[in-house]
Amino acid sequence: MPASRKQKRKVKKVMHEFKRGQLKSGGRRKVKSRKQAVAIAMSESGQSRKKPKAGRKKAWKKKAG
């Protein structure tokens, strides 16, 4: 599923902070790695969450006995 407009804005904002040297990991350390900045952006925008696959349901079987 493609990213929504809100998600794209969030990623843009986080990457802008990274470029300016204002993005922090946790609360104190500045992020120096671009890969880490991308991971933070994806996490904050909700794109890194696992989504359930459509059409798959578990069939529960009862044991006789």
N, C-alpha and C positions, 0 to 999 in steps of 0.2 A: 504494500500500500504506500503510495507516495506521501511525502510530508505535507502537512497542512500549511496554510499561510502563517499561522501563529508559530508553528514549529520552526519554519524557515526564519522568521524574525528573531526568535530566541537564539538560534545557531549564529545568525549574523551578529547579534549583540555580543555573544560570548567570544566569538572570534575577533571582534573589534577590540574587546577588552584585552585579549591575548596580545594582539599586535601593539597595543599601547603599553603593555607591561603591567596591566592592572589586574589580570586574572589570577586568582589565588586558589590554591588547592587546600581544602579543609578550612583554613582561616588565616594561616600565617605565611606559608611558603608560596612564592610566586611560581607560576607554571612556566617552564622553560621549553618544554617539548610541544611541538605542534600536534603530535599524535595524542598527547594527553589532553590538549585543549579541545580537540575534536571529540574525544571521548566524553569530556565534561559537557560539551555542547549537546551531544546526542542524548546524554543522560538527562540533562535539565529539560530538554524539549520533549522527552518521552518517546524518542525514536528507538531507544536501545532496549525497550521492554519486549519480552517474548509475547507473541500473540498466538492464541490457540488456533489450530488449523480448523477450517470450516468443514463441516460434514463428517467429522469423526466423533463417534459416541462410543462409550464403553458399554459393552453388554455384560451385565452381571449374571452369573449363573449360580443358582442355589445348589448346594450339595445335599444329596439325599442321605438321610441317616440320622 
